[in-house]
Amino acid sequence: MLAVRQSGKAKDIRTMSNSDTSKWRGVFPAVTTQFKEDMSVDIEATQKVIDGLINDGVHGLILMGTVGENNSLEPDEKRQILSAAKEAIAGRVPALTGVSEFTTERAQRYAQDAEKIGIDGLMVLPAMVYVPNADELDAHFRQVAASCSLPVMIYNNPASYRINIELESMKRLADVKNIVAIKESAEDTRRFTDLFNAVGDRFIIFAGLDDMAYEGLTLGAAGWISGLTNAFPKESVAIYDLVQRGELKKAVEIYRWFMPLLHLDSQPNLVQCIKLAEQVMGRGSERVRMPRMPLAGDERAEVIAMVEKARDTRPDFDAMLG
C-alpha cells in the first residue's frame, strides 16, 4: 500500500468522494501509465507518478486517457490501475477515468466498474474505430451516462477520433443530467465561444490541447486537461493561477516559455513525447506499449534538447505568484 505524503508527514489511505463537480476546475494532467521492462503495468511507479503530481499542486487527474494508453491496456489491467490510483489519490483531488472502448456495451460495463471502484467521474470518448453519425454518437453518450450515476465529461477531439461533436449535439445532450462537462480539443479557439453561445454555462468546459490552453482559459474554460503537465506540473498550475488572478502578462510569459513543449501534445506521437519529457525530468519512464515505440534518433535527441532547455530556462514563477 502506498503511503501518501502531505506536508511531509505520512498519512493513512482514506476514502473520500470528489464527485462534486464544483471541484472540476484547474489543471488536470492526463496521467501516464507506467510499465516495467517486461512491459507489464508498473502499479507502484504509476502510483508514484500520481502522488508526485498531486504534491506539486494539480487540481485533479485524468486516468487512462490517450496519454494513459487506454487502448493498449487489457480490461483487467484497467480495473487494477483504477483501484491502485484510488488508493494513491486518497481523496485529495477529483479523479476521472477515460472511457475508450470499441462498443457502447463495453463502455457501459467499464463505467459501472469505475463507479464501484470509487472513481469520481468519467471522460467518455466516442466508440473506437467506427466513425458514427450524429444520432449514433448521441446514443453512445446517453447510454454510457445512463449506465451509472457518475458525472460525465464528453471528450471532443476531431483530429484524433475523426468526428466532431457538433454544437447541436451538445444542445441535445443538455437534457442528460449527469453529462456535466466537455473536454474541448478542436483545433480552433472559436469553439470555446461557440459553445458558450450555444449552451451557456450548462457544461463545464476544459481546454484539451496544451498549445491552446491559455486561449481556452482566457475565453472562459474552467480548466485545462494537459499532457506536458506530467513533466512540468508547477509551471502549468502557475499559468492557471495567474489567469484566475487576471495577471495575464505574467501568465503569457510562462506560456511562451512553455509553448515549444506544448506543441508536442498536438503530434500523433504525443504519448512518446510526453513520456520522454517525463523521464528527462525524473518523473517517470519513456516505455510505451506497441504499436507505439519510444522515440529514436534525431527526433528523440530534439525532444530531449527541448526539455532540457525548458528545465534550464524556466521562469521564476514563484516570484510571479508572489
Backbone as numpy.savetxt, mean C-alpha at the origin, in Angstrom:
# Nx Ny Nz CAx CAy CAz Cx Cy Cz
6.96 -15.76 18.76 6.12 -14.56 18.76 7.00 -13.32 18.76
6.64 -12.35 17.94 7.41 -11.13 17.85 7.12 -10.23 19.03
8.16 -9.72 19.67 7.99 -8.72 20.72 7.94 -7.36 20.07
6.81 -6.70 20.15 6.65 -5.39 19.55 7.28 -4.35 20.46
8.02 -3.40 19.86 8.69 -2.39 20.66 8.06 -1.03 20.40
7.73 -0.37 21.49 7.24 1.00 21.43 7.94 1.79 22.52
8.47 2.96 22.13 9.19 3.82 23.07 10.31 3.06 23.77
10.92 2.09 23.04 12.09 1.40 23.56 11.79 0.28 24.52
10.52 -0.01 24.81 10.19 -1.05 25.77 9.36 -2.13 25.08
9.66 -3.40 25.42 8.89 -4.49 24.84 7.46 -4.43 25.34
6.54 -4.78 24.45 5.13 -4.71 24.81 4.45 -5.99 24.37
3.54 -6.52 25.20 2.85 -7.75 24.85 1.98 -7.54 23.64
1.85 -8.63 22.83 0.95 -8.60 21.70 -0.48 -8.52 22.22
-1.31 -7.67 21.58 -2.69 -7.54 22.01 -3.56 -7.34 20.77
-4.80 -7.62 20.90 -5.72 -7.52 19.79 -6.50 -6.21 19.90
-6.43 -5.41 18.86 -7.18 -4.17 18.81 -7.79 -4.04 17.43
-8.84 -3.26 17.32 -9.50 -3.07 16.04 -9.19 -1.69 15.49
-8.87 -1.63 14.21 -8.68 -0.36 13.52 -9.59 -0.27 12.31
-10.74 -0.96 12.37 -11.68 -0.91 11.27 -12.44 0.41 11.22
-12.26 1.26 12.21 -12.83 2.60 12.18 -12.14 3.38 11.07
-12.86 3.66 10.00 -12.22 4.23 8.82 -11.84 5.69 9.00
-12.20 6.30 10.13 -11.69 7.65 10.40 -10.18 7.62 10.55
-9.61 6.43 10.79 -8.16 6.28 10.91 -7.49 6.04 9.56
-8.28 5.93 8.50 -7.71 5.70 7.18 -7.26 7.04 6.60
-6.15 7.51 7.11 -5.55 8.78 6.70 -4.04 8.61 6.80
-3.31 9.31 5.94 -1.86 9.34 6.07 -1.14 8.42 5.11
0.05 8.01 5.49 0.92 7.21 4.63 0.77 5.73 4.99
0.33 4.94 4.00 0.15 3.51 4.16 1.10 2.80 3.19
2.28 2.36 3.61 3.15 1.63 2.70 2.53 0.30 2.28
2.74 -0.05 1.01 2.39 -1.37 0.51 3.55 -2.29 0.88
3.37 -3.05 1.93 4.46 -3.78 2.57 4.99 -4.90 1.66
6.30 -5.08 1.65 6.90 -6.18 0.91 6.74 -7.49 1.69
6.64 -8.57 0.96 6.69 -9.91 1.54 8.12 -10.42 1.42
8.69 -10.83 2.52 10.08 -11.27 2.53 10.20 -12.78 2.32
11.24 -13.19 1.60 11.47 -14.59 1.29 12.84 -15.05 1.76
12.91 -16.32 2.13 14.19 -16.92 2.49 14.96 -17.29 1.22
16.19 -17.77 1.40 17.01 -18.14 0.24 16.37 -19.25 -0.58
15.61 -20.14 0.05 14.92 -21.19 -0.69 13.59 -20.72 -1.26
13.31 -19.44 -1.12 12.12 -18.76 -1.65 10.84 -19.10 -0.91
10.94 -19.73 0.24 9.78 -19.86 1.11 9.55 -18.52 1.82
8.33 -18.29 2.28 8.01 -17.04 2.96 8.80 -16.94 4.26
9.44 -15.80 4.45 10.19 -15.54 5.68 9.30 -14.73 6.61
8.59 -15.42 7.47 7.62 -14.78 8.35 8.31 -13.81 9.30
9.39 -14.23 9.90 10.08 -13.37 10.87 10.58 -12.09 10.22
11.16 -12.21 9.02 11.66 -11.02 8.33 10.52 -10.10 7.90
9.39 -10.68 7.50 8.23 -9.87 7.13 7.70 -9.13 8.34
7.65 -9.79 9.48 7.23 -9.11 10.71 8.20 -7.99 11.08
9.47 -8.21 10.86 10.47 -7.18 11.16 10.27 -5.95 10.28
9.98 -6.17 8.99 9.70 -5.06 8.08 8.49 -4.27 8.58
7.44 -4.97 8.96 6.22 -4.33 9.46 6.50 -3.50 10.71
7.21 -4.10 11.66 7.50 -3.42 12.92 8.35 -2.17 12.67
9.32 -2.28 11.76 10.18 -1.13 11.46 9.40 0.02 10.86
8.48 -0.27 9.96 7.68 0.79 9.34 6.80 1.50 10.37
6.18 0.71 11.24 5.32 1.33 12.26 6.15 2.19 13.20
7.31 1.68 13.61 8.17 2.46 14.50 8.68 3.74 13.85
8.72 3.77 12.51 9.16 4.97 11.80 8.01 5.91 11.47
6.81 5.59 11.96 5.75 6.59 11.94 4.68 6.47 10.88
4.65 5.38 10.11 3.59 5.27 9.10 2.23 5.17 9.79
1.19 5.52 9.06 -0.15 5.62 9.65 -0.99 4.37 9.44
-0.57 3.48 8.56 -1.30 2.26 8.28 -0.48 1.40 7.33
-1.00 0.22 7.01 -0.26 -0.73 6.17 -1.20 -1.39 5.17
-0.65 -1.67 3.99 -1.32 -2.51 3.01 -0.52 -3.80 2.91
-1.15 -4.90 3.26 -0.50 -6.21 3.21 -0.85 -6.91 1.91
0.15 -7.46 1.27 -0.03 -8.27 0.07 -0.83 -7.56 -1.02
-0.39 -6.33 -1.29 -0.82 -5.66 -2.50 0.09 -6.10 -3.64
0.21 -5.26 -4.66 1.12 -5.58 -5.77 2.56 -5.72 -5.25
2.99 -4.76 -4.42 4.36 -4.79 -3.90 4.57 -6.00 -2.99
3.52 -6.46 -2.34 3.61 -7.64 -1.49 3.52 -8.96 -2.24
3.53 -8.89 -3.58 3.57 -10.07 -4.46 2.39 -11.03 -4.20
1.22 -10.46 -4.06 0.03 -11.24 -3.74 -0.15 -12.44 -4.65
-0.05 -12.21 -5.94 -0.34 -13.29 -6.89 0.78 -14.30 -7.04
1.88 -14.09 -6.31 2.96 -15.08 -6.28 2.89 -15.97 -5.06
1.83 -15.80 -4.27 1.69 -16.54 -3.01 0.61 -17.59 -3.10
0.83 -18.71 -2.41 -0.18 -19.76 -2.32 -1.26 -19.35 -1.32
-2.48 -19.88 -1.46 -3.56 -19.50 -0.54 -3.20 -19.66 0.94
-2.56 -20.77 1.30 -2.22 -20.96 2.71 -1.14 -20.00 3.16
-0.24 -19.61 2.25 0.79 -18.63 2.61 0.15 -17.27 2.90
-0.84 -16.91 2.13 -1.51 -15.62 2.35 -2.12 -15.57 3.75
-2.80 -16.63 4.13 -3.42 -16.67 5.45 -2.36 -16.64 6.55
-1.26 -17.34 6.33 -0.17 -17.36 7.31 0.43 -15.96 7.48
0.60 -15.25 6.37 1.16 -13.90 6.43 0.21 -12.97 7.16
-1.09 -13.09 6.90 -2.06 -12.24 7.59 -2.00 -12.44 9.10
-1.95 -13.70 9.51 -1.89 -13.98 10.96 -0.62 -13.43 11.58
0.49 -13.60 10.89 1.77 -13.08 11.41 1.78 -11.56 11.43
1.20 -10.94 10.41 1.13 -9.49 10.37 0.25 -8.96 11.50
-0.87 -9.61 11.72 -1.76 -9.22 12.81 -1.00 -9.23 14.14
-0.20 -10.24 14.35 0.61 -10.34 15.57 1.61 -9.19 15.66
2.29 -8.93 14.56 3.34 -7.90 14.57 2.77 -6.50 14.74
1.62 -6.24 14.13 1.03 -4.91 14.18 0.49 -4.60 15.57
-0.11 -5.58 16.19 -0.59 -5.45 17.57 -1.51 -4.25 17.77
-2.33 -3.97 16.77 -3.32 -2.91 16.92 -2.79 -1.50 16.82
-1.52 -1.33 16.47 -0.93 0.01 16.49 -1.41 0.89 15.33
-1.66 0.29 14.18 -2.13 1.05 13.01 -3.14 0.19 12.26
-3.99 0.79 11.43 -4.89 -0.01 10.59 -4.10 -0.83 9.57
-4.60 -2.02 9.28 -3.97 -2.90 8.29 -5.03 -3.42 7.34
-4.80 -3.17 6.05 -5.67 -3.69 5.00 -4.91 -4.75 4.23
-5.63 -5.69 3.65 -4.98 -6.66 2.79 -5.50 -6.55 1.37
-4.59 -6.71 0.42 -4.99 -6.78 -0.97 -5.82 -8.02 -1.21
-6.87 -7.89 -2.03 -7.70 -9.02 -2.44 -7.55 -9.12 -3.95
-6.71 -10.04 -4.37 -6.31 -10.15 -5.77 -6.41 -11.61 -6.19
-7.56 -11.99 -6.70 -7.83 -13.39 -7.01 -8.33 -13.54 -8.45
-8.32 -14.77 -8.94 -8.73 -15.01 -10.32 -10.25 -15.02 -10.50
-10.97 -15.35 -9.45 -12.43 -15.39 -9.53 -13.04 -14.63 -8.36
-14.28 -14.22 -8.53 -14.99 -13.53 -7.46 -15.18 -14.43 -6.26
-15.47 -15.71 -6.50 -15.69 -16.64 -5.39 -14.43 -16.78 -4.54
-13.28 -16.89 -5.17 -12.04 -16.97 -4.40 -11.79 -15.69 -3.62
-12.12 -14.56 -4.22 -11.96 -13.29 -3.52 -12.88 -13.22 -2.31
-14.09 -13.75 -2.43 -15.01 -13.77 -1.30 -14.47 -14.64 -0.16
-13.95 -15.79 -0.50 -13.40 -16.67 0.54 -12.22 -16.01 1.25
-11.38 -15.35 0.47 -10.23 -14.69 1.08 -10.68 -13.55 1.99
-11.67 -12.79 1.54 -12.20 -11.69 2.36 -12.74 -12.21 3.69
-13.44 -13.31 3.63 -14.00 -13.90 4.85 -12.91 -14.38 5.79
-11.86 -14.98 5.23 -10.74 -15.44 6.06 -9.99 -14.27 6.68
-9.83 -13.19 5.91 -9.16 -12.01 6.44 -9.94 -11.43 7.61
-11.26 -11.45 7.51 -12.08 -10.95 8.60 -11.93 -11.83 9.84
-11.91 -13.14 9.64 -11.75 -14.06 10.78 -10.41 -13.85 11.47
-9.37 -13.60 10.69 -8.03 -13.40 11.24 -7.96 -12.08 12.02
-8.78 -11.12 11.65 -8.81 -9.86 12.37 -8.16 -8.69 11.65
-8.02 -8.80 10.33 -7.50 -7.69 9.54 -8.57 -6.60 9.47
-8.14 -5.35 9.36 -9.05 -4.22 9.54 -9.82 -3.82 8.28
-9.35 -4.20 7.12 -10.05 -3.81 5.91 -9.46 -4.50 4.70
-10.13 -4.30 3.56 -9.74 -4.93 2.31 -9.42 -3.88 1.26
-8.42 -4.14 0.44 -8.18 -3.38 -0.77 -8.46 -4.33 -1.93
-9.60 -4.15 -2.58 -10.09 -5.12 -3.54 -9.72 -4.71 -4.96
-9.06 -5.62 -5.66 -8.69 -5.41 -7.05 -9.73 -6.06 -7.96
-9.80 -5.65 -9.22 -10.60 -6.42 -10.17 -10.07 -7.86 -10.23
-10.93 -8.79 -10.62 -10.46 -10.16 -10.78 -9.31 -10.20 -11.78
-8.33 -11.03 -11.50 -7.12 -11.09 -12.31 -7.37 -11.77 -13.67
-6.55 -11.40 -14.64 -6.46 -11.96 -15.98 -7.63 -11.52 -16.87
-8.87 -11.91 -16.49 -10.02 -11.54 -17.31 -10.30 -10.05 -17.16
-10.54 -9.39 -18.28 -10.86 -7.96 -18.26 -12.37 -7.81 -18.34
-13.03 -7.39 -17.27 -14.49 -7.35 -17.24 -15.06 -6.10 -17.89
-16.34 -6.18 -18.24 -17.03 -4.96 -18.61 -17.51 -4.26 -17.34
-18.15 -3.12 -17.48 -18.50 -2.32 -16.31 -19.46 -3.06 -15.39
-20.44 -3.77 -15.96 -21.40 -4.51 -15.13 -20.72 -5.62 -14.35
-19.81 -6.34 -15.00 -19.08 -7.42 -14.33 -18.18 -6.88 -13.23
-17.55 -5.74 -13.50 -16.67 -5.14 -12.51 -17.47 -4.71 -11.28
-18.58 -4.04 -11.50 -19.44 -3.62 -10.39 -19.89 -4.82 -9.57
-20.30 -5.89 -10.26 -20.80 -7.08 -9.56 -19.70 -7.72 -8.72
-18.47 -7.73 -9.24 -17.34 -8.29 -8.49 -17.15 -7.52 -7.18
-17.09 -6.21 -7.25 -16.89 -5.41 -6.04 -18.05 -5.59 -5.07
-19.27 -5.61 -5.59 -20.44 -5.75 -4.73 -20.42 -7.10 -4.00
-20.11 -8.15 -4.70 -20.18 -9.48 -4.09 -19.06 -9.69 -3.08
-17.87 -9.17 -3.36 -16.79 -9.27 -2.37 -17.15 -8.47 -1.13
-17.67 -7.26 -1.31 -18.07 -6.44 -0.17 -19.17 -7.10 0.64
-20.10 -7.77 -0.04 -21.22 -8.41 0.65 -20.82 -9.67 1.40
-19.65 -10.21 1.10 -19.24 -11.48 1.70 -18.72 -11.32 3.13
-18.51 -10.07 3.57 -17.98 -9.85 4.91 -18.46 -8.49 5.40
-18.10 -8.14 6.61 -18.49 -6.84 7.15 -17.34 -5.85 7.18
-16.19 -6.22 6.64 -15.04 -5.33 6.66 -15.23 -4.15 5.72
-14.66 -2.99 6.06 -14.66 -1.87 5.12 -13.76 -2.18 3.93
-14.18 -1.70 2.78 -13.52 -2.04 1.51 -12.99 -0.79 0.83
-11.75 -0.89 0.37 -11.15 0.09 -0.53 -11.07 -0.53 -1.92
-11.54 0.15 -2.91 -11.42 -0.28 -4.30 -10.08 0.22 -4.84
-9.46 -0.60 -5.66 -8.16 -0.25 -6.22 -8.30 -0.02 -7.72
-8.08 1.23 -8.14 -8.13 1.57 -9.57 -6.72 1.77 -10.10
-6.29 0.90 -11.00 -4.96 1.00 -11.59 -5.06 0.55 -13.05
-5.55 1.44 -13.92 -5.79 1.03 -15.30 -4.54 0.59 -16.06
-3.38 1.17 -15.74 -2.16 0.79 -16.46 -1.78 -0.65 -16.18
-1.97 -1.10 -14.94 -1.57 -2.46 -14.57 -2.65 -3.50 -14.84
-3.93 -3.11 -14.64 -5.00 -4.11 -14.68 -5.94 -3.95 -15.86
-5.59 -3.05 -16.79 -6.21 -2.95 -18.10 -7.68 -2.56 -18.07
-8.11 -1.99 -16.98 -9.48 -1.50 -16.91 -9.51 -0.29 -15.98
-10.25 0.72 -16.40 -10.41 1.92 -15.58 -11.79 1.87 -14.92
-11.81 2.12 -13.62 -13.08 2.16 -12.91 -13.69 3.54 -13.17
-14.70 3.56 -14.00 -15.27 4.82 -14.45 -16.01 5.53 -13.30
-16.15 6.83 -13.46 -16.85 7.62 -12.45 -18.29 7.14 -12.26
-18.92 6.69 -13.34 -20.28 6.19 -13.23 -20.33 4.94 -12.36
-19.30 4.11 -12.43 -19.24 2.94 -11.55 -19.14 3.36 -10.09
-18.33 4.36 -9.81 -18.21 4.82 -8.43 -19.55 5.39 -7.93
-20.27 6.07 -8.80 -21.60 6.56 -8.41 -22.52 5.40 -8.08
-22.49 4.35 -8.90 -23.38 3.20 -8.66 -22.99 2.48 -7.38
-21.69 2.38 -7.12 -21.21 1.63 -5.95 -21.39 2.41 -4.64
-21.79 3.65 -4.75 -21.98 4.48 -3.55 -23.07 3.94 -2.64
-23.94 3.06 -3.16 -25.00 2.52 -2.31 -24.54 1.30 -1.51
-23.28 0.87 -1.70 -22.74 -0.26 -0.93 -22.07 0.31 0.31
-22.70 0.07 1.45 -22.30 0.77 2.67 -20.85 0.54 3.05
-20.35 -0.69 2.90 -18.99 -0.95 3.37 -17.91 -0.75 2.31
-18.29 -0.27 1.12 -17.27 0.23 0.19 -17.04 1.69 0.55
-15.89 1.98 1.12 -15.69 3.28 1.77 -14.55 4.10 1.17
-13.71 3.48 0.31 -12.50 4.19 -0.12 -12.09 3.72 -1.51
-11.21 4.50 -2.12 -10.63 4.12 -3.40 -9.15 4.49 -3.40
-8.33 3.56 -3.86 -6.93 3.85 -4.13 -6.84 4.23 -5.60
-6.46 5.46 -5.85 -6.50 5.99 -7.21 -5.10 6.01 -7.83
-4.90 5.15 -8.83 -3.60 5.05 -9.49 -3.69 5.33 -10.99
-4.73 6.03 -11.40 -4.77 6.49 -12.79 -3.68 7.53 -12.98
-3.06 7.53 -14.15 -1.91 8.41 -14.39 -2.38 9.78 -14.88
-3.29 10.39 -14.12 -3.87 11.66 -14.52 -4.38 12.35 -13.25
-3.75 13.45 -12.88 -4.12 14.12 -11.65 -5.53 14.70 -11.70
-6.09 14.87 -12.90 -7.46 15.38 -13.00 -8.46 14.42 -12.37
-8.08 13.16 -12.27 -8.98 12.15 -11.73 -9.39 12.46 -10.28
-8.48 13.03 -9.48 -8.82 13.35 -8.10 -9.98 14.35 -8.04
-9.89 15.40 -8.82 -10.95 16.40 -8.84 -12.23 15.84 -9.44
-12.09 15.04 -10.50 -13.27 14.43 -11.10 -14.00 13.52 -10.12
-13.26 12.81 -9.29 -13.88 11.94 -8.28 -14.65 12.77 -7.26
-14.03 13.82 -6.77 -14.73 14.67 -5.80 -15.99 15.28 -6.42
-15.88 15.71 -7.67 -17.04 16.31 -8.32 -18.15 15.29 -8.57
-17.76 14.03 -8.77 -18.75 12.99 -9.07 -19.43 12.45 -7.83
-18.67 12.24 -6.76 -19.22 11.56 -5.58 -19.00 12.31 -4.28
-18.49 13.53 -4.36 -18.27 14.31 -3.16 -17.30 13.62 -2.22
-17.65 13.60 -0.93 -16.79 12.95 0.05 -17.30 11.56 0.43
-18.09 10.95 -0.47 -18.63 9.62 -0.19 -17.53 8.60 0.05
-16.41 8.70 -0.69 -15.31 7.75 -0.56 -14.04 8.46 -0.08
-13.31 7.78 0.79 -11.97 8.24 1.17 -11.06 7.97 -0.02
-10.33 8.98 -0.45 -9.46 8.81 -1.62 -8.01 8.76 -1.18
-7.30 7.73 -1.67 -5.86 7.60 -1.45 -5.14 7.76 -2.78
-4.06 8.54 -2.77 -3.17 8.58 -3.93 -2.43 7.25 -4.01
-2.36 6.67 -5.21 -1.81 5.34 -5.34 -0.53 5.22 -6.14
-0.09 6.31 -6.76 1.18 6.31 -7.48 2.16 7.21 -6.73
3.34 6.69 -6.46 4.31 7.45 -5.67 4.65 8.79 -6.30
4.79 8.81 -7.64 5.22 10.05 -8.29 4.05 10.97 -8.63
2.90 10.73 -8.00 1.78 11.67 -8.05 1.22 11.90 -6.65
2.00 11.54 -5.63 1.50 11.61 -4.26 1.25 13.03 -3.79
2.20 13.91 -4.01 2.04 15.30 -3.57 0.83 15.92 -4.26
0.72 15.68 -5.56 -0.41 16.24 -6.30 -1.73 15.72 -5.74
-1.79 14.41 -5.46 -3.01 13.84 -4.90 -3.34 14.42 -3.54
-2.34 14.54 -2.67 -2.57 15.06 -1.32 -3.03 16.51 -1.35
-2.45 17.31 -2.23 -2.85 18.71 -2.28 -4.19 18.90 -2.98
-4.65 17.90 -3.71 -5.97 17.96 -4.35 -7.05 17.29 -3.50
-6.69 16.92 -2.27 -7.70 16.46 -1.34 -7.67 15.00 -0.97
-6.72 14.22 -1.49 -6.61 12.82 -1.07 -6.30 12.76 0.42
-6.92 11.81 1.10 -6.74 11.68 2.55 -5.43 10.99 2.90
-4.86 10.27 1.94 -3.64 9.53 2.23 -2.93 9.10 0.97
-1.85 8.36 1.21 -0.94 7.95 0.14 -0.54 6.51 0.39
-0.89 5.64 -0.55 -0.44 4.25 -0.49 0.81 4.15 -1.33
1.92 3.77 -0.70 3.25 4.01 -1.27 4.10 2.75 -1.33
4.94 2.68 -2.36 5.92 1.61 -2.47 7.27 2.00 -1.89
7.80 3.17 -2.29 9.13 3.58 -1.86 9.20 3.95 -0.39
8.04 4.10 0.26 8.05 4.30 1.70 8.71 3.13 2.42
8.72 1.96 1.81 9.41 0.82 2.40 10.88 1.12 2.64
11.48 1.95 1.80 12.90 2.29 1.94 13.11 3.60 2.70
12.19 4.56 2.55 12.34 5.88 3.17 11.03 6.27 3.87
10.68 5.61 4.94 9.39 5.90 5.59 9.30 7.27 6.24
10.34 7.70 6.91 10.27 8.99 7.63 10.09 10.15 6.65
10.76 10.06 5.51 10.63 11.13 4.52 9.22 11.18 3.93
8.63 10.01 3.71 7.27 9.97 3.19 6.29 10.58 4.18
6.44 10.21 5.44 5.56 10.76 6.47 5.76 12.27 6.59
6.99 12.74 6.42 7.25 14.18 6.50 6.51 14.93 5.40
6.49 14.38 4.19 5.75 15.03 3.09 4.28 15.16 3.47
3.70 14.06 3.95 2.29 14.09 4.34 2.04 15.11 5.44
2.87 15.09 6.48 2.67 15.99 7.61 2.77 17.45 7.18
3.73 17.76 6.32 3.90 19.14 5.88 2.72 19.60 5.03
2.20 18.72 4.19 1.01 19.08 3.40 -0.15 19.37 4.33
-0.33 18.54 5.35 -1.44 18.75 6.28 -1.29 20.06 7.03
-0.07 20.49 7.25 0.18 21.75 7.95 0.15 22.95 7.02
-0.02 22.70 5.72 -0.04 23.79 4.76 1.32 24.33 4.41
2.37 23.62 4.80 3.73 24.07 4.52 4.19 23.42 3.21
3.58 23.89 2.13 3.75 23.22 0.84 5.15 23.41 0.27
5.77 24.54 0.52 7.13 24.76 -0.02 8.10 23.74 0.55
7.98 23.46 1.85 8.85 22.45 2.47 8.52 21.06 1.96
7.23 20.77 1.80 6.82 19.46 1.29 7.37 19.25 -0.12
7.31 20.28 -0.95 7.82 20.17 -2.32 9.32 19.93 -2.33
10.05 20.54 -1.40 11.49 20.34 -1.35 11.83 18.86 -1.14
11.12 18.22 -0.21 11.36 16.79 0.03 10.89 15.96 -1.17
9.76 16.35 -1.71 9.19 15.61 -2.85 10.13 15.66 -4.05
10.72 16.78 -4.33 11.64 16.88 -5.47 12.89 16.04 -5.23
13.37 16.05 -4.00 14.52 15.17 -3.67 14.15 13.71 -3.91
12.94 13.33 -3.56 12.47 11.95 -3.59 12.09 11.48 -5.00
11.76 12.41 -5.90 11.11 12.06 -7.15 11.86 11.05 -8.02
13.18 11.12 -8.18 13.83 10.10 -9.00 13.51 8.68 -8.55
13.45 8.46 -7.24 13.08 7.14 -6.73 11.59 6.88 -6.89
10.77 7.89 -6.68 9.33 7.69 -6.78 8.91 7.26 -8.17
9.65 7.68 -9.19 9.33 7.24 -10.55 9.44 5.72 -10.70
10.25 5.08 -9.87 10.41 3.62 -9.95 9.10 2.90 -9.68
8.20 3.53 -8.93 6.92 2.92 -8.57 6.00 2.78 -9.78
6.31 3.48 -10.87 5.46 3.45 -12.06 6.00 2.53 -13.14
7.07 1.81 -12.85 7.66 0.89 -13.82 7.05 -0.51 -13.69
7.07 -1.30 -14.77 6.57 -2.67 -14.67 7.30 -3.51 -13.62
8.59 -3.23 -13.42 9.38 -3.98 -12.44 9.47 -3.24 -11.11
8.41 -2.54 -10.75 8.43 -1.75 -9.52 8.75 -2.59 -8.29
8.29 -3.83 -8.25 8.52 -4.66 -7.06 10.01 -4.90 -6.87
10.70 -5.26 -7.95 12.14 -5.49 -7.85 12.88 -4.22 -7.44
12.45 -3.07 -8.02 13.11 -1.80 -7.68 12.91 -1.45 -6.21
11.70 -1.62 -5.73 11.40 -1.26 -4.35 12.13 -2.17 -3.38
12.16 -3.46 -3.68 12.82 -4.39 -2.76 14.34 -4.19 -2.78
14.90 -3.82 -3.94 16.33 -3.52 -3.98 16.61 -2.26 -3.16
15.77 -1.24 -3.28 15.94 -0.02 -2.48 15.85 -0.35 -0.99
14.92 -1.21 -0.65 14.74 -1.64 0.74 16.01 -2.33 1.24
16.61 -3.15 0.39 17.83 -3.87 0.78 18.99 -2.90 0.97
19.15 -1.96 0.06 20.24 -0.98 0.18 20.12 -0.21 1.49
18.88 0.06 1.89 18.65 0.82 3.12 18.63 -0.07 4.36
18.93 -1.35 4.21 19.02 -2.26 5.34 17.70 -2.61 5.97
16.64 -2.61 5.16 15.31 -2.83 5.71 14.66 -4.12 5.21
15.30 -4.84 4.31 14.71 -6.06 3.77 15.60 -6.67 2.70
15.09 -7.68 2.03 15.84 -8.40 1.00 15.24 -8.12 -0.38
16.09 -8.16 -1.39 15.62 -7.96 -2.76 15.03 -9.23 -3.38
15.02 -10.35 -2.66 14.52 -11.60 -3.24 13.05 -11.47 -3.64
12.75 -11.90 -4.86 11.39 -11.91 -5.40 11.11 -13.27 -6.00
9.85 -13.62 -6.06 9.46 -14.90 -6.66 9.28 -14.76 -8.17
9.68 -15.79 -8.89 9.46 -15.82 -10.32 7.97 -15.87 -10.61
7.54 -15.24 -11.73 8.39 -14.87 -12.87 9.23 -13.62 -12.69
9.03 -12.88 -11.60 9.94 -11.77 -11.35 11.33 -12.29 -11.04
12.33 -11.54 -11.42 13.71 -11.86 -11.07 14.39 -10.58 -10.58
15.34 -10.69 -9.65 16.03 -9.48 -9.17 16.67 -8.71 -10.31
16.76 -7.40 -10.13 17.43 -6.58 -11.14 18.87 -7.03 -11.31
19.38 -6.83 -12.53 20.75 -7.26 -12.82 21.43 -6.22 -13.70
22.74 -6.31 -13.79 23.51 -5.50 -14.72 23.40 -4.02 -14.48
23.36 -3.26 -15.59 23.35 -1.80 -15.50 22.12 -1.27 -14.76
20.97 -1.93 -14.98 19.75 -1.46 -14.33 19.87 -1.56 -12.82
20.41 -2.67 -12.34 20.59 -2.84 -10.90 21.55 -1.79 -10.35
22.65 -1.58 -11.07 23.64 -0.59 -10.62 23.04 0.81 -10.59
22.19 1.13 -11.55 21.57 2.45 -11.60 20.64 2.67 -10.42
19.85 1.65 -10.09 18.92 1.79 -8.97 19.70 1.92 -7.66
20.74 1.12 -7.49 21.56 1.22 -6.27 22.16 2.62 -6.15
22.66 3.14 -7.26 23.26 4.47 -7.24 22.22 5.53 -6.87
21.00 5.39 -7.37 19.93 6.33 -7.06 19.59 6.30 -5.57
19.50 5.10 -5.03 19.14 4.96 -3.61 20.26 5.53 -2.74
21.50 5.21 -3.07 22.61 5.70 -2.28 22.71 7.22 -2.34
22.44 7.80 -3.51 22.46 9.26 -3.63 21.36 9.87 -2.77
20.18 9.26 -2.83 19.07 9.77 -2.00 19.42 9.66 -0.52
19.99 8.55 -0.13 20.38 8.34 1.27 21.37 9.41 1.73
22.32 9.75 0.84 23.40 10.66 1.23 23.03 12.13 1.09
21.90 12.43 0.45 21.53 13.84 0.22 20.15 14.16 0.79
19.65 13.31 1.66 18.29 13.51 2.16 18.16 14.85 2.88
17.03 15.52 2.69 16.82 16.81 3.36 16.74 16.65 4.87
16.96 17.74 5.57 16.84 17.74 7.04 15.36 17.94 7.37
14.59 16.86 7.23 13.15 17.01 7.40 12.79 17.21 8.87
13.65 16.76 9.80 13.38 17.02 11.22 13.35 18.53 11.49
14.31 19.25 10.87 14.33 20.69 11.05 13.12 21.33 10.37
12.74 20.80 9.21 11.58 21.34 8.49 10.31 21.23 9.34
10.18 20.09 10.03 8.98 19.85 10.82 9.02 20.60 12.16
10.19 21.10 12.51 10.31 21.86 13.74 10.29 20.99 14.96
